Amino acid sequence: MRQWPVKIMLVHPRADFLKSDKITIAADCAVLVDKELTEKFGKEPILIGCPMLEDPKRIYEKIKLLMQEGVFDEVEVYTMEVPCCHALHMMVEREKGDRKVKKFIVRVSGKVEEYSGVIDESMIEAERKAHRGF
């Protein structure tokens, strides 16, 4: 692997591996469900985090810092389809500045779609199924 660390909270905003045309910010689960996203490791910078299991305020502050100090031009954001992930899209969108941002959701089935910015009923149902018992 060409980079370490991979967790958003552990990456220094001026890390050498972030001196790239594009970085990817992904939900932890998305990397495990989307085979193509997994294959990006070692080829381009990928930062992962979970706004449900980690402090979202701290993740936001770190993304803000990455956007202020980073030298990359483009960000791709991948989250699972469940609404709890969508905070990552909002955080990047809020702090992107002049950067180009591409947004994707990974369905539980593994299918990847462009993210329209709208949480639909199928996403809410996926979260209900995933978090049943919480």
SERO-4910 file (N, C-alpha, C, O; in steps of 0.05 Angstrom, whole numbers):
BEGIN
 pado doro    nc1    nc2    nc3   cac1   cac2   cac3    cc1    cc2    cc3    oc1    oc2    oc3
  Met    A     17    -24      0      0      0      0     18     25      0     38     26     13
  Arg    A     10     44    -15     26     68    -18     21     89      3     36    109      5
  Gln    A      1     86     19     -5    106     39    -10     94     67    -19     71     69
  Trp    A     -3    109     87    -10    102    114     -9    128    129     10    143    126
  Pro    A    -28    134    145    -52    119    152    -74    123    132    -72    138    113
  Val    A    -96    108    136   -119    110    118   -143    123    131   -161    134    118
  Lys    A   -145    123    158   -167    135    172   -166    166    171   -144    177    175
  Ile    A   -188    178    164   -189    207    162   -177    221    187   -162    240    184
  Met    A   -184    211    210   -176    223    235   -146    221    240   -135    237    255
  Leu    A   -132    203    226   -104    199    231    -86    212    210    -61    214    214
  Val    A    -97    221    188    -81    231    166    -74    260    171    -90    277    178
  His    A    -48    266    167    -39    294    169    -47    308    143    -44    297    121
  Pro    A    -58    332    144    -68    346    120    -47    352    100    -53    358     76
  Arg    A    -22    351    107      0    356     88     16    331     82     39    333     74
  Ala    A      4    308     87     18    283     81     26    282     52     10    291     34
  Asp    A     49    271     46     59    270     19     40    256      0     37    264    -23
  Phe    A     27    234      9      9    220     -9    -16    235    -17    -30    227    -35
  Leu    A    -21    257     -3    -44    274    -10    -37    294    -32    -55    309    -42
  Lys    A    -12    295    -40     -4    313    -62    -10    298    -88      7    286   -101
  Ser    A    -35    300    -95    -47    284   -117    -68    300   -131    -78    320   -120
  Asp    A    -74    293   -156    -96    307   -170   -123    302   -156   -140    319   -156
  Lys    A   -126    277   -146   -152    269   -135   -147    253   -110   -129    237   -108
  Ile    A   -166    257    -90   -167    239    -67   -195    227    -65   -214    239    -76
  Thr    A   -197    205    -51   -223    193    -47   -228    193    -17   -211    185     -1
  Ile    A   -252    201     -9   -261    199     19   -284    180     19   -303    184      4
  Ala    A   -282    159     35   -302    138     34   -310    129     62   -295    130     81
  Ala    A   -335    121     64   -344    108     89   -330     81     92   -326     67     72
  Asp    A   -323     74    116   -309     49    121   -322     26    107   -309     10     93
  Cys    A   -348     23    110   -362      0     98   -362      0     68   -360    -21     55
  Ala    A   -362     23     56   -363     25     26   -338     12     14   -340     -1     -7
  Val    A   -315     15     27   -291      3     17   -292    -27     17   -281    -40     -1
  Leu    A   -306    -38     36   -308    -67     38   -329    -79     19   -327   -102     11
  Val    A   -350    -63     12   -371    -73     -4   -366    -69    -34   -374    -85    -51
  Asp    A   -352    -47    -41   -347    -41    -69   -319    -51    -77   -299    -40    -69
  Lys    A   -318    -72    -93   -293    -84   -102   -275    -64   -116   -251    -64   -112
  Glu    A   -286    -48   -134   -270    -29   -149   -258     -8   -131   -235      0   -135
  Leu    A   -272      0   -111   -261     19    -91   -238      7    -76   -218     20    -71
  Thr    A   -241    -18    -69   -219    -32    -55   -194    -33    -72   -172    -30    -62
  Glu    A   -198    -37    -98   -175    -38   -117   -161    -12   -120   -138    -11   -130
  Lys    A   -173     10   -112   -160     37   -114   -137     39    -94   -119     55    -98
  Phe    A   -139     24    -72   -118     26    -52    -91     20    -66    -89      0    -81
  Gly    A    -71     36    -60    -45     33    -72    -42     47    -99    -20     50   -109
  Lys    A    -64     56   -110    -63     71   -135    -69    100   -132    -58    117   -147
  Glu    A    -85    107   -112    -91    135   -106    -98    138    -77   -106    118    -64
  Pro    A    -96    162    -66   -102    166    -38   -132    161    -31   -150    172    -44
  Ile    A   -136    144    -11   -163    139     -1   -163    143     29   -147    131     44
  Leu    A   -182    159     39   -185    164     67   -212    153     75   -232    157     61
  Ile    A   -213    139     98   -238    127    106   -246    136    134   -230    143    151
  Gly    A   -272    136    138   -283    143    164   -312    135    166   -325    127    146
  Cys    A   -323    136    190   -350    129    195   -364    150    213   -357    151    237
  Pro    A   -382    166    202   -395    186    218   -415    175    239   -425    190    255
  Met    A   -420    149    238   -437    137    258   -421    127    282   -430    131    305
  Leu    A   -398    116    277   -382    104    299   -360    122    309   -348    117    330
  Glu    A   -354    143    294   -334    162    302   -348    189    307   -371    193    297
  Asp    A   -335    207    321   -347    233    327   -350    250    301   -330    258    290
  Pro    A   -375    254    292   -378    269    267   -367    297    267   -357    307    247
  Lys    A   -368    310    290   -356    337    292   -326    337    287   -315    354    274
  Arg    A   -313    317    298   -284    314    294   -277    307    265   -258    317    254
  Ile    A   -294    290    253   -290    283    225   -293    308    208   -277    313    190
  Tyr    A   -314    323    214   -319    348    198   -295    367    201   -285    378    181
  Glu    A   -285    371    225   -263    389    230   -238    380    214   -223    396    204
  Lys    A   -234    354    213   -211    343    199   -214    346    169   -195    353    155
  Ile    A   -238    341    158   -244    346    130   -240    375    123   -228    382    102
  Lys    A   -249    393    140   -245    422    136   -215    428    134   -207    443    116
  Leu    A   -200    417    152   -171    422    152   -158    410    127   -140    423    115
  Leu    A   -166    386    119   -156    374     94   -162    392     70   -145    395     53
  Met    A   -186    403     69   -193    420     47   -178    446     47   -172    457     26
  Gln    A   -173    457     70   -158    482     72   -129    479     64   -117    496     51
  Glu    A   -117    457     72    -88    453     69    -80    434     47    -56    434     39
  Gly    A    -98    419     36    -92    399     16    -85    412    -11    -95    434    -17
  Val    A    -70    398    -27    -62    408    -54    -75    393    -76    -66    395    -99
  Phe    A    -95    377    -71   -110    362    -91   -132    379   -104   -141    398    -92
  Asp    A   -140    371   -128   -159    387   -143   -187    375   -143   -207    389   -147
  Glu    A   -189    349   -138   -214    335   -140   -218    316   -117   -199    304   -107
  Val    A   -243    312   -108   -250    294    -87   -273    276    -97   -293    286   -107
  Glu    A   -269    250    -93   -291    231    -97   -300    222    -69   -284    216    -52
  Val    A   -327    221    -65   -338    213    -40   -355    188    -45   -373    188    -62
  Tyr    A   -349    167    -30   -365    142    -31   -376    136     -4   -362    135     16
  Thr    A   -403    132     -2   -415    124     22   -434    100     16   -440     95     -7
  Met    A   -442     86     37   -462     66     34   -489     81     30   -491    105     34
  Glu    A   -509     65     21   -535     77     16   -550     86     41   -569    101     39
  Val    A   -542     76     64   -556     82     88   -552    111     96   -530    121     94
  Pro    A   -573    125    105   -571    153    111   -550    161    131   -540    183    130
  Cys    A   -542    143    150   -522    151    170   -496    158    157   -480    173    169
  Cys    A   -490    149    133   -465    155    119   -465    182    105   -444    193    100
  His    A   -488    192    100   -490    215     82   -478    241     93   -474    260     78
  Ala    A   -472    241    118   -459    264    130   -432    269    116   -423    292    114
  Leu    A   -418    248    107   -393    252     93   -396    269     68   -380    286     63
  His    A   -418    264     53   -423    280     29   -427    309     37   -416    327     24
  Met    A   -442    314     58   -448    342     66   -423    356     76   -419    379     70
  Met    A   -406    342     91   -381    353    101   -363    362     78   -352    385     79
  Val    A   -359    345     59   -341    351     36   -353    374     20   -339    393     12
  Glu    A   -379    372     15   -392    393     -1   -389    421     12   -385    441     -1
  Arg    A   -392    421     38   -391    447     52   -363    459     51   -360    484     51
  Glu    A   -342    442     51   -315    453     53   -299    450     27   -275    455     27
  Lys    A   -311    443      5   -296    436    -20   -282    460    -32   -262    456    -46
  Gly    A   -291    484    -27   -278    507    -40   -282    505    -70   -305    501    -80
  Asp    A   -261    508    -86   -262    507   -115   -258    479   -126   -258    476   -150
  Arg    A   -256    460   -109   -250    433   -118   -275    420   -131   -298    425   -124
  Lys    A   -269    403   -151   -290    387   -163   -296    364   -144   -278    351   -134
  Val    A   -322    358   -140   -330    336   -122   -348    318   -138   -368    326   -150
  Lys    A   -342    292   -137   -359    271   -148   -370    255   -125   -354    246   -108
  Lys    A   -396    250   -125   -408    236   -102   -421    210   -112   -435    209   -132
  Phe    A   -416    189    -96   -427    162   -103   -439    149    -78   -430    154    -56
  Ile    A   -458    132    -83   -468    114    -61   -463     86    -70   -465     79    -93
  Val    A   -457     69    -50   -453     41    -55   -477     27    -43   -482     28    -19
  Arg    A   -492     13    -59   -515     -2    -50   -505    -26    -34   -483    -36    -39
  Val    A   -522    -37    -17   -514    -61     -1   -508    -84    -21   -492   -101    -14
  Ser    A   -520    -84    -44   -515   -104    -64   -487   -101    -77   -478   -120    -90
  Gly    A   -474    -79    -73   -448    -73    -85   -450    -55   -109   -429    -46   -119
  Lys    A   -474    -50   -119   -477    -32   -142   -470     -3   -133   -478      6   -112
  Val    A   -456     11   -151   -448     38   -145   -464     57   -163   -467     52   -187
  Glu    A   -474     79   -152   -490     98   -166   -480    126   -159   -470    131   -138
  Glu    A   -484    145   -178   -479    173   -172   -499    181   -151   -522    172   -152
  Tyr    A   -490    197   -132   -508    206   -110   -521    232   -118   -507    251   -125
  Ser    A   -547    233   -118   -562    256   -126   -565    277   -104   -573    300   -109
  Gly    A   -559    269    -80   -562    288    -57   -589    284    -43   -595    298    -24
  Val    A   -604    264    -52   -631    259    -41   -630    231    -28   -622    211    -40
  Ile    A   -640    230     -3   -643    204     10   -671    194      4   -691    206     11
  Asp    A   -672    171    -11   -698    161    -19   -707    139      0   -693    131     19
  Glu    A   -731    129     -4   -744    110     14   -727     84     15   -726     71     36
  Ser    A   -715     75     -8   -699     51     -7   -675     53     11   -667     34     23
  Met    A   -664     77     13   -641     82     31   -650     80     60   -636     69     77
  Ile    A   -673     92     66   -684     91     93   -689     62    101   -684     54    124
  Glu    A   -701     47     83   -707     19     89   -681      3     93   -680    -15    110
  Ala    A   -661      8     77   -635     -6     81   -623      0    108   -612    -18    121
  Glu    A   -627     24    118   -617     31    145   -633     17    166   -622      7    186
  Arg    A   -660     15    162   -676      1    182   -667    -28    184   -665    -39    206
  Lys    A   -663    -41    161   -654    -69    161   -627    -72    174   -622    -90    189
  Ala    A   -608    -54    167   -581    -56    177   -579    -51    207   -563    -64    220
  His    A   -595    -34    217   -592    -26    245   -614    -37    263   -618    -27    285
  Arg    A   -629    -56    253   -650    -69    269   -637    -79    295   -616    -93    294
  Gly    A   -648    -72    317   -637    -81    342   -621    -60    357   -614    -64    380
  Phe    A   -614    -38    343   -598    -17    357   -617     -1    375   -608     17    388
***
